[in-house]
Amino acid sequence: MKSKKNLTRFDYEKSAFEGWRLSLCKAGTTFTRYFPDKKFEGNAKKSLAAAEKTLAELKVLLEGSKRVDGKLSPATIHKAEKLLADAV
């Protein structure tokens, strides 16, 4: 599988991690979440689907957010971090 914008595929044969990393930088704040294949029954397509769904939700949240001095508000950052933590 090939990486996509904001989603990077990690396949390391010698390490314990195989899966997708979601990484999005908006207004000086970076949001990152890992979606391991192991958590999705060893299925790379399922982990990709979960990562894509979470990315779409995160983009909607961040696009409609208010900014303070050109940066995301603390409330928006908290909401985004909670969304990432609760991602399946």
N, C-alpha and C positions, 0 to 999 in steps of 0.2 A: 504494500500500500504506500501511496505517496503522500507527503505532507501537503497541507493546504494553508491558506493564509490564516494566521493565528492558531493553527493546530499543527503540531509537529509530532511525527511518528518516531518512537524509540524502539528499536529492535536490537537488543544486546544479547547475544548468545551466551556470553560468559557471566553476565550479571543477572540479578533477580528481577529486573524491571523490563517489562515489555508493555507498551501501551501508548497512549496519546497524552500530550501536554498542551493544555489551553493556555495561551499567554496573550493578553491584550493590554496595551498601554494607551491610556486616555488622559489627556490633560495633566501629564506628569505623574500619573499613578499607574503602576503595573499590577495587573491581576493575573495570578497563575493558579492552575489546578491540574492535577494529574489524574488520568483515567486509565488505571491498569487493566490489562486484558484479564488478569486473574480474577478480578472482582466481577467480571462479566462472563463467567464460565469459560474463560480462556478464548473468548471470541473477539477478535479485533474489530469486526463490523459493529458489534453491539457497543463496544467501548467508544468507537468513533461516533455512533449515533447519539450516545449520551453526551459526548463532548460537543457535538454540533448543536444539540438542543440547548445546552447550557450557554454556549457562545451566543446563540440567537437571543436568549433571554437577557443575557448580560448587555448585549449591544442595545436592546430596546430600553433597558433601564438607564444606561449611560447617555444615550442620545436625548432622552427627555429630561435630563437632570439639570438642576441649576448649578451655576458656578460662582465661586467667590474668588475674586481677584484672578480670574482665569483658571482656577483649579477647581476640582470637584469638591463639593461640600462634604464635611465629615459625615453627615447623615447618609449621603449617597454612597460614600466609600463603605460605610457600615452595612448598608443594604446589599451592596455588591459582594462584600466578603461573606455575608450570611447566605446569599444565593449560591455562591461557590461551595460553601461548607455543606449546604443542604443538598447539593447536586447528587443525583443517584449514581 
